Amino acid sequence: MLLELKEVAKRYLRTPALDGVDLEVRGGEVVGLLGLNGAGKTTLLKVTAGLLVPDRGEVRLLGGPPRRARGKAVYLPEQNPWPAGARPAEVAHLLAGADPGFDRGRYRELLGFLEVPDRPFAQMSRGQRARANLALALARRAPLYLLDEPLAGIDLISRDRILKALVHEWRADAAVILSTHEVGEAEGLFDRAVFLKEGRVVLDAPVEDLRRRGKSVVETFKEVLA
């Protein structure tokens, strides 16, 4: 098993963000992590990446704690994490020095495929920043990619390029957990859909099972989370 979460709980002061989450992810899966704002999606991704420590429960990545598996999970946050004045090439130089799994050749290909301009992040549109950050994430070779709202607030053309990049760059041995509100556009990528509500998993189902019942992921989202 690539990833296991068992009874994971996390609180911010008195507010529960995760409340007894159980989740398993195998290599090769694309898991849609779906829920309304405040459902706990970002917290779950950060706990999985080892950026947060759960208050209760256990997270195991490749059999051990995430913080001992550095470089095995790539986390792409919703907000741009790089200095506004930095260019993607400068960030890539830093990553290449710190992460032996960073593939410069693959990164150059992704920049071209996603049509990322050679300019500082501050001078990019939101869609261009999203595409640049996706290129930086997918150029790092890891068994698990954690993508937090990579489609949020960007134009349709940028969304299309990002989705195509996710398909084009797919590796059969790696897994992706993708959090998004753009369910209808992304559901074709999902093998499984995990629905979070108030910090709990209320449904974890293979997408093909939903379709056999005559339900799309969007329809299930509305039924389960409304």
C-alpha positions in Angstrom: 0.0 0.0 0.0 1.4 3.4 -1.0 -0.6 5.5 1.5 -2.6 4.7 4.6 -4.5 7.0 7.0 -6.1 5.4 10.0 -8.5 7.4 12.3 -6.7 10.6 11.5 -7.9 13.7 13.4 -6.8 17.3 13.4 -8.1 20.4 15.2 -7.4 24.1 14.8 -8.1 25.4 18.3 -11.6 24.1 19.0 -12.5 23.5 15.4 -12.1 20.0 14.0 -10.7 19.9 10.5 -10.4 16.1 10.3 -12.4 13.7 12.4 -11.4 10.1 12.2 -10.4 9.8 8.5 -9.6 6.4 7.1 -8.1 6.3 3.6 -5.9 4.0 1.5 -4.3 4.9 -1.8 -2.5 2.5 -4.1 0.1 3.3 -6.8 -1.4 4.1 -10.1 -4.6 5.6 -8.7 -6.0 9.1 -9.4 -8.2 10.0 -6.4 -10.5 12.9 -6.5 -10.7 14.6 -3.1 -14.0 16.4 -3.1 -15.9 18.5 -0.6 -17.3 22.0 0.1 -15.2 24.8 1.5 -14.0 23.9 5.0 -14.5 20.2 4.6 -10.9 19.4 5.5 -9.4 18.8 2.0 -6.3 21.0 2.4 -5.7 19.7 5.9 -5.8 16.1 4.7 -3.3 16.9 1.9 -1.0 18.7 4.4 -1.1 15.8 6.9 -0.3 13.4 4.1 2.6 15.5 2.9 4.0 15.7 6.5 3.5 19.4 6.7 1.0 19.0 9.6 1.1 16.4 12.4 -2.3 14.8 13.2 -3.6 15.1 16.7 -4.8 11.5 16.6 -4.4 8.6 14.3 -1.7 7.4 12.0 -0.4 8.4 8.5 1.9 6.0 6.7 3.5 6.7 3.4 5.4 3.8 2.0 5.2 2.1 5.4 6.5 5.0 7.5 5.7 8.5 8.7 5.5 11.1 5.9 8.3 13.2 7.4 10.7 10.2 7.1 9.8 9.8 3.4 11.1 13.1 2.1 10.8 13.4 -1.7 8.2 10.7 -1.9 5.2 13.0 -1.9 5.0 16.2 -3.9 2.6 18.8 -2.5 1.2 21.5 -4.8 -0.6 24.2 -2.7 -3.5 26.3 -4.0 -1.6 29.5 -3.4 1.7 30.3 -5.2 4.5 29.4 -2.7 7.3 31.2 -4.6 8.6 34.8 -4.2 6.7 37.2 -6.5 9.9 38.3 -8.2 11.2 34.8 -9.0 11.0 33.3 -12.4 10.1 29.6 -12.9 13.7 28.9 -14.2 15.1 30.3 -10.9 12.8 28.2 -8.8 13.7 25.1 -10.9 17.4 25.8 -10.2 16.7 25.8 -6.5 14.6 22.6 -6.7 17.2 20.8 -8.8 19.9 21.5 -6.1 17.6 20.3 -3.3 15.7 17.4 -4.9 17.6 14.7 -6.8 14.2 13.7 -8.3 13.8 16.9 -10.2 14.1 16.3 -13.9 15.3 19.5 -15.7 14.6 18.0 -19.2 11.1 17.0 -18.2 10.5 20.5 -16.7 11.5 22.2 -20.0 9.1 20.0 -21.9 6.3 20.8 -19.4 6.9 24.5 -19.7 6.6 24.3 -23.4 3.5 22.1 -23.3 1.8 24.3 -20.8 2.9 27.5 -22.5 4.4 29.1 -19.4 6.0 32.5 -20.1 9.5 33.3 -19.0 8.7 36.1 -16.6 8.5 36.6 -12.8 5.5 35.1 -11.1 4.2 38.6 -10.2 3.9 39.4 -13.9 1.9 36.2 -14.7 -1.8 35.8 -14.8 -3.4 33.4 -12.3 -3.7 30.7 -14.9 0.0 31.1 -16.0 1.1 30.8 -12.3 -1.0 27.7 -11.9 0.5 26.1 -15.0 4.1 27.1 -13.9 3.5 25.5 -10.5 2.1 22.4 -12.0 5.2 22.1 -14.2 7.4 22.4 -11.2 5.4 19.7 -9.3 5.2 17.2 -12.2 8.9 17.6 -13.0 9.7 16.0 -9.6 9.7 12.2 -9.7 7.8 10.8 -6.8 5.3 8.0 -6.1 2.6 10.4 -4.8 1.4 13.8 -6.0 -0.9 15.9 -3.8 -2.6 18.7 -5.9 -4.6 21.2 -4.0 -7.1 23.1 -6.3 -4.8 23.3 -9.4 -7.8 24.5 -11.4 -9.2 27.1 -9.0 -10.0 30.5 -10.4 -8.3 30.1 -13.8 -9.6 30.4 -17.3 -11.0 27.6 -19.3 -8.0 27.4 -21.7 -5.6 27.1 -18.7 -7.8 24.5 -17.1 -7.7 22.5 -20.4 -3.9 22.7 -20.6 -3.6 21.6 -17.0 -5.9 18.6 -17.4 -4.1 17.6 -20.6 -0.7 17.8 -18.7 -2.0 15.6 -16.0 -3.0 13.0 -18.5 0.1 13.4 -20.7 2.5 13.2 -17.8 0.8 10.3 -16.1 3.0 7.5 -14.8 1.4 4.1 -14.2 3.3 3.6 -10.9 2.5 7.0 -9.3 -0.7 8.1 -7.5 -2.4 11.5 -7.6 -4.8 12.9 -5.0 -6.4 15.9 -6.6 -8.6 18.3 -4.7 -10.9 20.4 -6.9 -14.2 22.2 -7.0 -14.1 21.8 -10.8 -15.6 18.4 -10.5 -17.3 18.2 -13.9 -14.1 19.1 -15.8 -11.8 16.8 -13.8 -14.0 13.7 -13.1 -12.8 12.0 -16.3 -9.3 11.7 -14.6 -10.6 10.0 -11.4 -10.3 6.3 -10.6 -11.9 7.0 -7.2 -13.9 9.8 -5.6 -13.5 10.5 -1.9 -16.1 12.9 -0.5 -15.3 14.8 2.7 -17.9 16.5 4.8 -17.0 18.3 8.1 -13.8 16.4 8.3 -15.2 13.0 7.7 -15.2 10.7 4.7 -18.8 10.2 3.8 -18.2 8.3 0.6 -15.2 6.6 -1.0 -16.2 4.9 -4.2 -14.6 3.8 -7.5 -15.9 6.2 -10.2 -16.9 3.2 -12.4 -19.2 2.0 -9.6 -20.9 5.3 -9.5 -21.4 5.3 -13.3 -22.8 1.7 -13.2 -25.5 3.1 -10.8 -26.3 5.8 -13.4 -24.6 8.6 -11.5 -21.8 11.0 -12.5 -19.3 12.3 -9.9 -21.0 15.7 -10.1 -24.5 14.2 -9.4 -23.0 12.2 -6.5 -21.3 15.3 -5.2 -24.7 17.1 -5.1 -26.4 14.2 -3.5 -23.8 13.4 -0.8 -22.8 16.9 0.1 -25.9 19.0 -0.4 
